[in-house]
Amino acid sequence: MITKLQKQLGKQAGHPRKNAKLKAPPKPRPTPAADCVPNFKTCKPHLNSCCNYCALCKCRIFQTICQCLLLNPKC
C-alpha cells in the first residue's frame, strides 16, 4: 500500500521544478598581489591591496585608520 507521502515524493522526483534556473559557474577570482594585506590589517584606501577578493579597505576617522574588512560573506 502506497501512502500519500510516498506518492508526493514520487511526483516531486519525476518532475523537476519549472522555476529552477541553471546557475552559471562562478567567475575565476584574480590572484592576490604579492604585497596584499590580510583581513583586519592596515591597508591603503586607494589601492586594491586586500588579499581576499571579497574584502574592501574600509576607513574611519577621516581616512586615517583603514583595515581590510570582509563586508559581504556571500561574495
C-alpha beads as a LAMMPS data file, in Angstrom:
LAMMPS data file: protein, C-alpha beads

75 atoms
74 bonds

1 atom types
1 bond types

-500.0 500.0 xlo xhi
-500.0 500.0 ylo yhi
-500.0 500.0 zlo zhi

Masses

1 110.0

Atoms # bond

1 1 1 0.000 0.000 0.000
2 1 1 1.397 3.390 -1.010
3 1 1 0.997 6.269 1.406
4 1 1 0.280 9.886 0.473
5 1 1 3.844 10.883 1.352
6 1 1 5.314 8.269 -0.996
7 1 1 3.061 9.499 -3.809
8 1 1 4.147 13.090 -3.238
9 1 1 7.817 12.137 -3.181
10 1 1 7.388 10.171 -6.394
11 1 1 5.742 13.149 -8.117
12 1 1 8.472 15.531 -6.970
13 1 1 11.291 13.264 -8.127
14 1 1 9.725 12.729 -11.554
15 1 1 9.079 16.379 -12.388
16 1 1 11.799 18.995 -11.997
17 1 1 10.705 22.430 -10.897
18 1 1 9.595 24.724 -13.667
19 1 1 11.147 27.738 -11.944
20 1 1 14.549 26.094 -11.449
21 1 1 17.225 28.015 -13.319
22 1 1 20.636 26.782 -14.292
23 1 1 23.326 28.636 -12.393
24 1 1 26.314 29.908 -14.291
25 1 1 29.671 28.709 -12.990
26 1 1 31.390 31.273 -10.759
27 1 1 33.913 33.567 -12.390
28 1 1 37.527 32.774 -11.592
29 1 1 38.882 35.120 -8.964
30 1 1 42.076 37.012 -9.697
31 1 1 45.166 36.046 -7.773
32 1 1 46.115 38.477 -4.999
33 1 1 49.097 40.761 -5.396
34 1 1 52.416 39.854 -3.815
35 1 1 52.149 42.745 -1.349
36 1 1 48.492 42.163 -0.413
37 1 1 47.088 42.884 3.056
38 1 1 45.304 40.146 5.074
39 1 1 41.905 40.738 6.690
40 1 1 41.787 43.096 9.707
41 1 1 45.241 44.544 8.936
42 1 1 46.086 48.128 7.964
43 1 1 45.642 48.927 4.266
44 1 1 45.775 51.889 1.889
45 1 1 42.337 53.077 0.699
46 1 1 43.148 53.939 -2.921
47 1 1 44.819 50.643 -3.775
48 1 1 43.124 47.291 -4.204
49 1 1 45.515 45.819 -1.661
50 1 1 43.397 43.294 0.271
51 1 1 44.326 39.622 -0.201
52 1 1 40.723 38.442 -0.030
53 1 1 38.847 39.136 -3.269
54 1 1 35.663 39.985 -1.355
55 1 1 37.327 42.258 1.210
56 1 1 37.365 46.048 0.979
57 1 1 39.665 48.610 2.533
58 1 1 37.313 50.359 4.956
59 1 1 38.474 53.635 6.529
60 1 1 37.393 55.518 9.658
61 1 1 38.238 58.813 11.368
62 1 1 38.888 60.995 8.318
63 1 1 40.518 58.097 6.427
64 1 1 43.358 57.733 8.901
65 1 1 42.581 54.226 10.179
66 1 1 41.959 51.753 7.345
67 1 1 41.508 47.985 7.552
68 1 1 40.668 45.197 5.118
69 1 1 37.179 44.019 6.051
70 1 1 35.025 41.280 4.601
71 1 1 31.736 43.141 4.140
72 1 1 29.864 40.594 2.008
73 1 1 30.467 36.983 3.123
74 1 1 28.377 35.645 0.204
75 1 1 30.690 37.171 -2.376

Bonds

1 1 1 2
2 1 2 3
3 1 3 4
4 1 4 5
5 1 5 6
6 1 6 7
7 1 7 8
8 1 8 9
9 1 9 10
10 1 10 11
11 1 11 12
12 1 12 13
13 1 13 14
14 1 14 15
15 1 15 16
16 1 16 17
17 1 17 18
18 1 18 19
19 1 19 20
20 1 20 21
21 1 21 22
22 1 22 23
23 1 23 24
24 1 24 25
25 1 25 26
26 1 26 27
27 1 27 28
28 1 28 29
29 1 29 30
30 1 30 31
31 1 31 32
32 1 32 33
33 1 33 34
34 1 34 35
35 1 35 36
36 1 36 37
37 1 37 38
38 1 38 39
39 1 39 40
40 1 40 41
41 1 41 42
42 1 42 43
43 1 43 44
44 1 44 45
45 1 45 46
46 1 46 47
47 1 47 48
48 1 48 49
49 1 49 50
50 1 50 51
51 1 51 52
52 1 52 53
53 1 53 54
54 1 54 55
55 1 55 56
56 1 56 57
57 1 57 58
58 1 58 59
59 1 59 60
60 1 60 61
61 1 61 62
62 1 62 63
63 1 63 64
64 1 64 65
65 1 65 66
66 1 66 67
67 1 67 68
68 1 68 69
69 1 69 70
70 1 70 71
71 1 71 72
72 1 72 73
73 1 73 74
74 1 74 75
